[in-house]
């Protein structure tokens, strides 16, 4: 007897004489398996049945198989995933499909088949073993008694003894045929709107996996990736996978990486060297072959160092991976006053030996030594720098030091506005001579009873490493003051990383961060080339400044020019045989002398702003205006602040093409 199909149903129901209901899927005949159908391979046959299951609305599952002693699969069962029953303490192994192994074991035919047998021989043997199974076997009882296991988590089972299946048989020459096909199910097929939840319809293809990996590069987890993918394809029904599938792929990927993580990273870097000889990397392992140190710098990093590597900052305050390795980026300032990364390393220990190794690799990669290195107060780092590059100027980052001030002085002084104003005016001033600084420092310490405070005592003993009064004539590119460049770099990388990453995941994120940094630099270069600023003065020298400097540094120079034009005054001019001395009072009420050599058009100002920043100060611009210069003398146009087309290398790197 046949029942009418319900709306949206993809199967029709039949009732046996014993009043048992069966559901037979509805689909085109050419999409349905049939006994005798031949496939060029077993996988081809399984794929065909999977497509049939997907179309009809049920999930298939690979079941038992029978192999020849040579390893050749002779028979393969594929069943409905609702085949069998959930294991029960009272009743087991009832209502299940007999496996191929059972059939052969019962007939005592093990190892009697030969791959060279023809079809008729195989049919004769199998016909003795396989008979139609009764689809109406009673299901096991679901009753159980309360015991100690009643508190365990309940697992829902969908198995109900369904006997729908297909059996593939080897028929020679690598081909398989449908030996048996049972299309009757003891359950309904899923409706069209629910087919999206079938396992057979939830396959993570290359597009899904690539999307998950790309999201991971942007530090986006699998759950957010799933929601983004839903938005991109127009709805959950179009995804072709569940959120659990997205999470499981990430889990499986990490499980695959586990144990070979360091080797995968090293292999990846070796491949980069093979593709590009200008890529530099090195690593070191301990006596147990565990990765302890690694350093790398790609060609663009090395090229950027050739332009902006006169001052380098690095620290080791950032941990970005599950192994707690210390991430050490080497940072500088580019021609837009933005952080630029020259190289990076990972260290397992923050000791002298590790830092000596890291700094040595950096010098090997860059082929030259920077003018100045800026770090935090790590004593191991200080010793390493003295050992590897003893002649370099080493300074401490003022931001790192002053950021600790409020915690060191206690809750009362940390809120004392007068104290904070006085200490900052002493520490941050660029115009105090060393003797004046020491006098003012002592005055503050005395007034606030800090002369015996050990932290301030230590800072004073290290004053030549961080107080601007002691290196007013040292070019620092703005790295020493204001916001810490290293801290800014760490915050930047923090957007792309998290402490749970494996090494290979971290490196992928590092590359994403580099792409973002370089894209931003390209955008700023484009803006600088196209931007036409609004001028503040009628001076031709201001227009010249706009033609050579990037927008960021033009605005800094423009302020100096405007102040020279409208706010500074020449108090006195004294001439001798070689130089002209100008005494100039600026808009801050401070007076400075500017020595100007007429023969070579060179000036020197007591404020030493040009020596520190590489930009002409307002006092020198007063002299240039007084002399009616229309352009900034070329020896005062520092290449590293110029537009990209005017950049010139400050270092030579042998195997890197600078372009």
N, C-alpha and C positions, 0 to 999 in steps of 0.2 A: 504494500500500500504506500502511496506517495502523498505527502502533505504539500500544501501550497507554500511557496517561499515568502518570507516576510520582507517588507520593504528594506532595502539596503543590505540584504543578506546575499552572500556569494556562494551559497550551497543549498541543495534541496534535501529534504528529510525523507527517509524511507523507514517503514516499520516492518520488521520481520514477523513471520507467523507467531513467533514467541513474544510479540509485542515489545521487542527491543528496537530502539531508535538508532538509526545511522544517518550521518550527514555526508553527502557526496558533493565535493566541490564542483562548481560550475566554471568552466573555462573552455577556450577554444581547443579543439582536438589536437592541433599541431603543437600546443604548449603543454600537453599532458603526456607523461610517460606511457609506454605501451610495451607489453611483453614482446620481446624480439627486437626492440629498437636498439641499434648499435651506435656506440660512441667511440671516437678515436682514442680516448684515454679514460681512465677511471675518474679523474678530476673533471673532465668534460661532462661525464654523466652526472656526477654529484652537483655540478653547477647548474645543469639543466633541471634537476629536481629542486634545487634551492629556488630557482626562478619560478617554478611551478608553485612551490609553497608560498612564495612572496605574493604571487598573483592571487592565490586562493584564500590566503588569510590564516596560515598556521606556520609554526616554526619547526623545521626539521632538525634532527640531531644524528650525528654519526654514531653508529652502534657497533656491533661486533664484526669481525672479519675472519677469513680463513686464509692462511698462507701455505704455500708449498714449502718444502724443506729448503728450497733455493732462495726463499724470501719473497717470491712472487705472490701477490694477492690474488687468490682465486675467486673468492666471494666477498662481497661487502654489503652490509646492511645499513640502510639509512632509514630512520624511523621518525614518526611524529614526536615532538619533544614532550608530549603528554603520555607517551608510552610508559608502562610500568606503574608502580605505586610507591608512595613514600614508605620507607622501611617502617615496619610496625612490630612491636614486641610480641604480639599475639600471633599474627599471621604474616608470613613472608613468602615471597616467590610464588604468589598465586596471581593469575591473570596477567602473566608476562609473556612476551613473545619469545619462543625458543630461539636461542642464538645459533649462529652457524656452527660454533664449537659444540653446542649441545647436539645438534643434528649429526655431526660427524662422529662425536663420541658414542652416541647411541648406536650408530651403524657400524662402529669399529672400523672406520675407513681412513684412519690417519695415515698420511703420506702415500696414499694410493693414487693420487692424481699426478699427472705429468703435464707440464706446460705445453708439451708437444701434442697432447691428445687433440683429436678433432672434436667438433661440436657434438656429434652424435654420441661419442664416448662419454663426454662430460654430462650430457643430458641424461643418459642412462643411469649414471651413478647418482646424480643429484635427485632424480625422480624417486629413487629409493629412500632418500633422506628427508625430503621436504614435502610436507602435505599441508593442505589448507588448515589453518588454525581456527579454532572456535572463537569467534569474536565476542561471545557472550559469557565468557568466564566470569564468575562472581568476583566482585571487588572485595578486598580484605576489609575486615571490620575496622571502623575508626574509633571504637571504644577503647579506652585505656584507663588504668587505675592511677590514682594519685600516689606519687612516690617522691623520692628525693629529687628527681629530675624535673618535677613540675614547675620549678622556679626558673628553669632554663629559658632562654629566649625562644619564642615560638617562631618557627620558620614556615611560611605559607608554601604549600605544594600545589602545583597545577596538574600533577599526574593523576590520570583516571583510568589507566589501562588501555588507552587507545592503541589499536593494532595496525593503523595505517602505516605502510612502509613500502620500500622498494629494495629489491635485491639485485645487485649487479654481479654478473658472472664473467670471468675471463673467457674470451673466445678466440684467443690466438692473435699474434702479430701486434700486441700491445692494446688491442681493442677489448671493449667490454660491452655486453648486451644486457638488457633488462630481462632478468630471469623470472622475477616475480614482482607484481605490482598490486598492492592492496590500496584502493583509493577511499574505502569507507572509513569514516571517523566516528567515534562515539561522543562527539561534542560538536558544537556549532563552530563555523568559521568566523573569524573576526570581521566586523563590519569595516567598510572602506575607511571610515574616519579613524579607526583604531589600528589599522595595519601599520601605521608609522611606528608603533611600539614593539613590533616583532623584531627579534634579534636578527632575522634574516634581512630585514630592511634597515638595520642600524649598523652600517659598515662605515668606519672611519677611512675614507679614501685619502689619496695624496693631498687633495685640496683642504680637507679637514685638518690633517696633521700639519700641513704647512701653515695654516692659519693659527693653530695652537702655538706652534713654535715661534711664529712672528709676534704673537701677543706676548709670549714669554720674554722675547727680546726687549719688549717695552715694559717689562715687569708687571704684566697683567696675568693674573691667575686663571685657572681653568674655568671657574664659575663665571667670572666676568667675560672670559673669552666666549663661553657658551651664549651669554646674553647678547654680546656684540654680533656673533654669527647669526643669531636669530633675527636681529635687526637688519643685517645685510641681505638675508635671503627672503625676508618678508613674513616670517612667522615660524612658530615651533614645528609645525607640520612639515616644513620644507627643509629642516636641518638634516634629517637622516641619521640622527644620533641623539642620545640623551646627555644630560649634564654628567651623569655617572660615567658615560663613555669618555667624555672629555677628561674627567678626573683620572680615570683608569689609564688613559694614554700617557698622561703626565707621570703617573705613578710607575707605569711599566718602563717609561723612558729613564726615569731616575734609577730604577732597579737594574736596568741594563748598564747604566753608567757606573753604578756602585762597584768598587773594586778595581776598575780600570780607568778611573777618572783622571788621575795624573798622567797616565800613559796616553790617553786620548788627547789631552791638551798638548803634550810634548809632540805627539805625532802630527797634530794640526799645525803647530809652529814649524816643524820640519818641512811640511808640505809648502808652507808659505815661503820658506827660504828657497825651496826648489823652484817655485814659480817666479820669485823676485829675489835676486841676490842682494838687494839693498835692504832686505828685511833682516834685522839683527835680533838674535835671541840667544840666551844661554841659561843653563840650569845646573843645579847641584843636588846630589842625594847623599844620605847618610849611610852608615855601615849596614843598615837594614834595607837599603834601596828605597827609602822613603824620600819623597821630594821635600827638600828643605828650603831651596832658593830658586827663584826663576825671574828672569828679566827679559823684556822685549821692547823693541822700538821699530815701528814700521817706517817706510821711506818718507811719508808725509811728516811724521813726528821729527825725523832727523832733518828734513828740509826746514821745518819751522824752527828748529834749534839753530840752524844756520842764520836765520833772520833775527830771532828774538832771544837767543841763548846767552846773552851777555850777563843776565841775572837769572838765577835758577832758585826756585823754592821747592822744598820737599819736606814732608813729615810722615810719620808712621802712626797715625791716630785713627785709622779707618779699617775695620774688619768687615769683610764683604762675603764670606763664604763659610760653609758648615765646618771647615777644619780649623777655623779661628786663625788662619794665616793673616799676617799684617799686609795690607795693601799700601804700597808706597808710590804715589804718582809724582813725577818730576814736572814741575809747573813753571810757566813763565807768563809774561804779559804780552799780548799781541798789539798790533797797530790800532786796535779799537778799544784798548784798555780792558780786554776780556782775557780770561784764563786760556792758555794754550798748553796742551800736554805734549811734552817732549819724549817721555818714556814712562814705563811703569814696571813695578816688581812686586813679588810676593815673598814674604819671609816667614819662616816658622819661629825664629827667635829674634829678639831685639837686642842683640849683643854686638860687641865691637867687630867680631869676625864676620858676622852677617852683613853689617853696614860697610865694612871694608870691601867685601866681595861685590856688593851692590853698586857702590860708588865707582869701583874699578870697572865694572861692566858698562856703566854709564859713560865713563871717559873713553873706553874702547869703542863704544858705538858711535859717539859723537866726534871723536878724533881731535878734540880740543877741550880746553878747560875754561869754564866761565869766569868772568871777572869777579863775581860775587855769588856766594851761596847763602841762602836764608833758610833757617830751620827753626824748630822749637828748641827747648832747653835740654833735650836728651843728651846726657853726657857720653853715651856710647857713640852717638852720631858725631859729636864734636871730636872725639878721639879718632874716629875713622876718617873724617875729613882731613885732619892734621896729618894722618899717615899717608893718604892717597894723593891729596892735592895740597901740600903744605903751604904753598905760596898764594892760595886763593884767599880773598877777603871773606871771612865767615861772620855772619851777623845773625842775631836772634830776631824772630818775628815779634814786633812790639804788641801786636794784637793778642797773641797768645799770652803774653805776660800780663798786660793790663786787663785782660778778660778775667784774670784770677783776683784782681785787686779787692773787690767787694767781699769775696769769701775769706780773704786773708786778714782783713782789718777788723772783721766782726760786724755785728748788726748796727752798732751805734755810728761808727765812722762811715760805714757804707752808705748811710743816709745823710751824712753831714755835707751839705752842698758846698760850704766854704772849703772844707778839706779836699773834696773831689776837684773843685775848680783850681786850687793851688797846685795840687800834685800833677794834674793834667797839663797845666801851663808850664810847669818845669820839665816834664818828661817829653812832651810832644813838640816843643819849640825847636825850630830849625835855626834860630838866630843866636842862641846862647853860646858863648865860648865855654870850653870845658871848665875853666876856673869859676865862671859865673854860675854854671850849672851846679857845681859842687857846693858852692856857697848857698844857693837857693834850696837845694836838696836838704842840706843840713838844717836850714831854717825850718823847713816843713817838718822834718823828723823831730826836731826839738820842741816845736810848738804843740805837737800832738803825741809827745811821749813815745816815739817809735824808734829811738836811737838803738835800743837793745832788741828790737823785733828782728828775729833771725831771717825772716823772708826778705825784709828790706835790706838787711845787712848783706845778704847773699846777692841781691840785685845790684847793690852799689858796687860790690866787688867785681861784678860782671858788666859794669856800666859801659865799657868800651865795646861790648858786643851788641848793645841794643839802644843806647841813648844817641839821638841824632847829632848832638853837640860834638861827638867824637869822630864823626865821618860826614861832615857837612859837604865835603868835596868828593864824595863817593857816589857814583851813579848807581841808583837802586831801582829805577823804573817804577817807582811807586809801590814796590812789593813790601817794603818794610812797614808802612804806615796803614792807617785806616783799616778796612776790612781785610782779614787774612786771606791771601790768595789760596793758600793750601786749604783753609777751611771752606772757602767758596768752592774749590775743586771737589772736596769731599761731599759737600751738599749736592753738587751737580751729579756726581756718580751715585749718590744715595737715591736719586730718582730712578735709577736703572737697576739697582741691585738690592739684595736682601741677604741677611746672614745665613740663610738656609740653602743658598746656591751651592751646587757642586762647582769644581774648578772650571769645567768646560762650559757650564752655564754662565759662570761669572765672566769668562772671557768673551762669550757671545754678547753679554750685556755691555762689556767694555767696548767692544766694536760698535755697538749701537750708540753708546755715549759719544764715541769719537765721530761717528757719522753726524750726530746732532750738533756737536761742537763745530765741525767743519762746514756743515750746512749754514749755520748761523754766521760764520766768518765770511762765507761766500755772499750771503745776503747783505752783510754790512759793507763788503767791498763794492757790491753793486750800487748800494745806496750812496756811498761816498763818491763814486764816479758820476752819478747823475744829479746829486744834490747841489742846488744853487742857494747859498745862505743869504740871509738879510744882513747887510753890513751895518756896523755901528759908527763908522768914521768915514771921512772922505779920503783917507790915506790909501795910496796905491799899494802900500806894503801889506795892508789887510787883504786886498784882493789876491795878492801873491800867496799869502798864507792859505787862503781857501783852495788854491790850485795844487798845493803840494801836500797838505796834511789831510788825514781822514777827518770826517765830520767831528768825531769825538774830540780829537786834539785841536782841530781848528777852533772849536768853542773855547778851549782853554787858552789858546794863543790870542783869540779875539778879546777875551777879558783883559789880558795883559796890554794889548794894543789900545783898547778903549780907556783903560786906566791911565796909560802913558799920555794919551791925547787930552784927557779931560780932568784928571785928578792929580797928576804928578807935576812938580815944579822944579826947575833948575835954580838952586840957591847960589851956586858959584861955579865959575869955570876957570881952571888954571892950566896954562899951556907951558910945556917945555919943549926941548928939541925933538923928542920922539913921541911923547904921549900928550893927550889932552885929558885932564881930570875934571869930571863933572860931579858936583855934589847935588844929589837929588832927594827931595822929600816926597814920599809917596802918600797915598790916601789913608794909610794906617798911622800916619804921623811919624814914621820911622825915616831916618836919613841914611843913605848909602852913597858910597863913592864908586864911580864907574871910570875905569882907566880905558882910554880908547887910543889905539895905535893907528895913525892915519895911513901909513904906508901899506900895511897889509889888511886894513879894515877889520881889526880884531878888537874886541872889547872884553873887559873883565869886571864883573860886579861883585861887591862885597857880600851880597845876599847868597851867592853861589847857587841860585836856583837852576841855572843852566847845567852846572856840574851834577846836580842831584837828579834832575828830571829830563835833561836834554831839550828843554824848551827855553826860548829867550824870555827873560823877565821884563817886567814893565819898566824898570830903570834903564835897561839897555835899549828898549824901544824908544824911550825919551831921547836918547842920544841919536838913534837912527832917524827919528823925526826931525831933530835939530839939524842933522846933516842932510836932510831931504833925500834919504835913501828910498827907492821905490820897491826894492825887493830885499828879502832877508838874505844876508850873505850866505853863500853855499855852505861854508864851514859851520854855520849855526842851524842848518837844516839836517837834523838827525834822521837818517834813513828809516829807522825802525818805527817812527811815528807817521811815516808818509803813506800815501795811497799805494796800492799793490804794485802798480806799474813802476813806481820809483823805489821799491824796496831793493836793498843791496845786502848781500850776506855779510854778517859780522864774523862768521866762522867758515872755514873751508872743510867740507866733508868729502873725502876722496871718491867714494863710489856712489854718491847720491847726486843725481842731476837736479840742480836747482832751477825751477822754472815757475 
